[in-house]
């Protein structure tokens, strides 16, 4: 019996994923990173790791700011693309967050743009956080940039259509078993495709508990890319910064 592939291993490796989300605002990401670097006082001698980096846009920008960065992702095609930007202080690798081959190597671990909560259960979330703990140096920082699920759930659009590059994407969303599930269907060149995204519904209290269980103290909680205070009703993002304690 063949094991069913995890949804992210198929969807994130598909060229259609990058077509659908091609309009993501690079300026917004750069604005966020500049604010983060200033607020958390990153220094140029520190080593950064970008967890679930995709095609590497955050890693590449941080490297342009002068940082040594390693970007990792499971999607081999995304990493192949990112590798075209490599230099002596910027590297990309195919790695699984559940089994990271580093030990106390990094000063800062970044997990950005809702790249957490893709796995199957809380035990796996804890496993991932313990992996992050092991790769960070003493007093290392972890930054998780997640959606504010409370605001997302209160404004959930159950069905949308979006046309990009002549392809009409039919997108439906539902809440089921503690997940926000997005189904994506479309036809291209006469062939019909179906992908899905599943993200766990994680509130601030869930991250606080998860951090505590895996060796992190919550240092800051922000609600947007301006790094303003988090408000459960109005904030667009839930950005949690933790420090490794030993």
C-alpha positions as CSV (number, residue, x, y, z in Angstrom):
1,X,0.0,0.0,0.0
2,X,1.4,3.4,-1.0
3,X,1.5,6.1,1.6
4,X,-0.4,9.2,0.8
5,X,1.8,12.2,0.1
6,X,1.6,15.1,2.5
7,X,-0.3,17.9,0.8
8,X,2.6,20.5,1.1
9,X,5.1,18.2,-0.6
10,X,2.9,18.3,-3.7
11,X,1.4,21.8,-3.7
12,X,4.6,23.7,-2.8
13,X,6.5,21.9,-5.5
14,X,3.9,22.7,-8.1
15,X,4.5,25.6,-10.5
16,X,0.9,26.5,-10.0
17,X,1.5,27.4,-6.4
18,X,3.9,30.1,-7.5
19,X,1.5,31.3,-10.2
20,X,-1.4,31.6,-7.7
21,X,0.6,33.6,-5.2
22,X,2.9,35.6,-7.6
23,X,1.4,38.9,-6.5
24,X,2.7,38.6,-2.9
25,X,4.1,42.0,-2.0
26,X,7.9,41.8,-1.8
27,X,8.0,45.4,-0.4
28,X,5.8,44.4,2.5
29,X,8.1,41.5,3.3
30,X,11.2,43.7,3.1
31,X,9.5,46.4,5.3
32,X,8.7,43.7,7.9
33,X,12.3,42.3,7.9
34,X,13.8,45.8,8.2
35,X,11.6,46.4,11.2
36,X,12.5,43.1,12.7
37,X,16.2,43.6,12.3
38,X,16.0,46.9,14.1
39,X,13.6,45.9,16.8
40,X,15.4,42.7,17.8
41,X,18.9,44.2,17.3
42,X,20.2,41.6,14.9
43,X,24.0,42.0,14.4
44,X,25.9,41.1,11.2
45,X,28.0,38.5,12.9
46,X,25.0,36.4,13.8
47,X,23.9,33.4,11.7
48,X,20.3,33.3,10.6
49,X,18.2,30.3,9.4
50,X,15.0,30.8,7.4
51,X,12.8,27.8,8.1
52,X,10.4,26.8,5.2
53,X,12.0,29.5,3.0
54,X,10.2,28.6,-0.2
55,X,12.1,30.3,-3.1
56,X,14.1,32.3,-0.6
57,X,12.8,35.8,-0.9
58,X,13.2,36.5,2.8
59,X,16.7,34.8,2.9
60,X,17.9,36.7,-0.1
61,X,16.8,40.1,1.3
62,X,18.4,39.4,4.7
63,X,21.6,38.5,3.0
64,X,21.5,41.8,1.0
65,X,21.2,43.5,4.4
66,X,24.5,41.9,5.3
67,X,23.6,38.7,7.2
68,X,24.8,35.2,6.8
69,X,21.7,33.2,6.1
70,X,20.8,29.5,5.5
71,X,17.4,28.9,3.9
72,X,15.7,25.4,4.1
73,X,12.6,23.9,2.6
74,X,11.2,20.6,1.6
75,X,10.2,21.7,-1.9
76,X,13.1,20.7,-4.1
77,X,12.1,22.9,-7.0
78,X,11.9,26.0,-4.8
79,X,15.3,25.2,-3.4
80,X,16.7,24.7,-6.9
81,X,15.4,28.2,-7.8
82,X,16.7,29.7,-4.6
83,X,20.2,28.2,-5.1
84,X,20.7,30.5,-8.2
85,X,21.1,33.3,-5.7
86,X,23.6,31.6,-3.4
87,X,26.9,33.2,-2.4
88,X,29.5,32.6,0.3
89,X,27.1,34.0,3.0
90,X,23.8,32.6,1.6
91,X,23.0,28.9,1.3
92,X,19.9,26.9,0.6
93,X,19.3,23.2,1.4
94,X,16.4,20.7,1.2
95,X,15.6,19.9,4.8
96,X,12.6,18.7,6.8
97,X,11.7,20.7,9.9
98,X,11.1,17.5,11.8
99,X,14.7,16.3,11.4
100,X,17.2,19.1,11.2
101,X,20.9,18.2,10.9
102,X,22.3,21.2,12.9
103,X,23.4,21.6,16.5
104,X,23.6,25.0,18.2
105,X,24.7,26.6,14.9
106,X,22.3,29.6,14.6
107,X,21.6,32.8,16.5
108,X,18.1,33.4,15.0
109,X,15.5,31.0,13.5
110,X,12.8,32.6,11.3
111,X,9.6,30.9,10.3
112,X,7.7,33.5,8.2
113,X,4.5,34.0,6.4
114,X,2.4,31.3,8.0
115,X,4.8,28.4,7.5
116,X,3.9,26.7,10.7
117,X,1.0,24.4,11.5
118,X,1.2,22.4,8.3
119,X,1.8,19.1,10.1
120,X,-0.7,16.6,11.6
121,X,-0.9,17.2,15.3
122,X,0.4,18.9,18.4
123,X,3.1,16.2,19.0
124,X,4.6,17.1,15.6
125,X,4.5,20.8,16.5
126,X,6.4,20.1,19.6
127,X,8.9,18.0,17.6
128,X,9.5,20.9,15.3
129,X,10.0,23.3,18.1
130,X,12.4,21.0,19.8
131,X,14.3,20.8,16.5
132,X,14.5,24.6,16.5
133,X,15.7,24.6,20.1
134,X,18.5,22.2,19.2
135,X,19.8,24.3,16.2
136,X,19.9,27.5,18.2
137,X,22.8,28.8,20.3
138,X,22.3,29.8,23.9
139,X,19.9,32.7,24.1
140,X,19.0,32.2,20.4
141,X,15.8,33.7,19.1
142,X,12.9,32.1,17.2
143,X,10.5,34.3,15.3
144,X,7.2,32.7,14.1
145,X,5.1,34.9,11.8
146,X,1.6,33.3,11.8
147,X,-1.9,34.5,10.8
148,X,-4.2,35.9,13.4
149,X,-6.7,33.0,13.2
150,X,-9.3,34.8,15.2
151,X,-9.6,37.6,12.6
152,X,-9.2,35.0,9.7
153,X,-12.1,32.9,11.1
154,X,-14.4,35.9,11.6
155,X,-13.8,37.0,7.9
156,X,-13.6,33.6,6.2
157,X,-14.5,33.8,2.6
158,X,-15.9,30.3,1.8
159,X,-15.6,30.6,-2.0
160,X,-13.5,32.8,-4.3
161,X,-12.3,32.8,-7.9
162,X,-9.0,34.3,-8.9
163,X,-7.6,34.6,-12.5
164,X,-3.9,34.6,-12.8
165,X,-2.0,34.2,-16.1
166,X,-5.2,33.1,-17.8
167,X,-5.9,30.3,-15.2
168,X,-9.1,30.6,-13.2
169,X,-8.5,29.2,-9.7
170,X,-11.6,28.1,-7.8
171,X,-10.9,28.3,-4.1
172,X,-13.1,27.0,-1.3
173,X,-12.4,27.1,2.4
174,X,-13.8,25.3,5.4
175,X,-13.1,24.8,9.1
176,X,-12.8,21.1,10.1
177,X,-11.1,19.2,12.9
178,X,-9.1,22.2,14.1
179,X,-7.9,23.0,10.6
180,X,-8.6,25.7,8.0
181,X,-8.8,23.7,4.8
182,X,-8.4,25.4,1.4
183,X,-9.3,23.4,-1.7
184,X,-7.9,24.8,-5.0
185,X,-9.2,23.6,-8.3
186,X,-8.5,24.8,-11.8
187,X,-8.0,23.7,-15.4
188,X,-5.0,24.4,-17.5
189,X,-4.3,23.2,-21.1
190,X,-7.3,20.9,-20.9
191,X,-6.1,19.2,-17.7
192,X,-7.9,19.6,-14.4
193,X,-6.0,20.0,-11.2
194,X,-6.9,19.8,-7.5
195,X,-4.6,20.8,-4.6
196,X,-5.3,21.6,-1.0
197,X,-3.8,23.6,1.9
198,X,-4.3,22.7,5.6
199,X,-3.2,24.9,8.4
200,X,-3.9,24.3,12.0
201,X,-5.9,26.8,14.0
202,X,-3.4,28.1,16.5
203,X,-4.1,30.9,18.9
204,X,-1.6,32.9,21.0
205,X,-2.3,30.7,24.0
206,X,-1.3,27.6,21.8
207,X,2.0,29.2,20.9
208,X,2.6,30.2,24.5
209,X,2.1,26.7,25.7
210,X,4.1,25.2,22.8
211,X,7.0,27.6,23.6
212,X,6.9,26.7,27.3
213,X,6.9,23.0,26.6
214,X,9.9,23.1,24.3
215,X,12.3,25.4,26.1
216,X,11.4,28.9,25.0
217,X,10.4,32.0,26.8
218,X,8.0,34.3,24.9
219,X,9.8,37.6,24.6
220,X,7.5,39.7,22.4
221,X,4.2,39.3,20.6
222,X,3.4,41.6,17.6
223,X,0.3,42.0,15.6
224,X,1.5,43.3,12.2
225,X,4.6,44.0,10.1
226,X,4.9,47.4,11.8
227,X,5.5,45.4,15.0
228,X,2.7,47.0,16.8
229,X,1.1,45.2,19.8
230,X,-1.0,42.2,19.1
231,X,-4.8,42.6,19.3
232,X,-6.9,39.5,19.0
233,X,-9.7,41.2,17.2
234,X,-8.0,43.6,14.8
235,X,-4.4,42.4,14.2
236,X,-3.6,40.9,10.8
237,X,-0.7,38.8,12.0
238,X,0.4,36.9,15.1
239,X,4.2,37.3,15.4
240,X,5.7,35.5,18.4
241,X,9.3,36.0,19.4
242,X,10.8,33.4,21.8
243,X,14.2,33.1,23.4
244,X,15.9,29.8,24.1
245,X,16.5,29.2,27.8
246,X,18.9,26.6,29.1
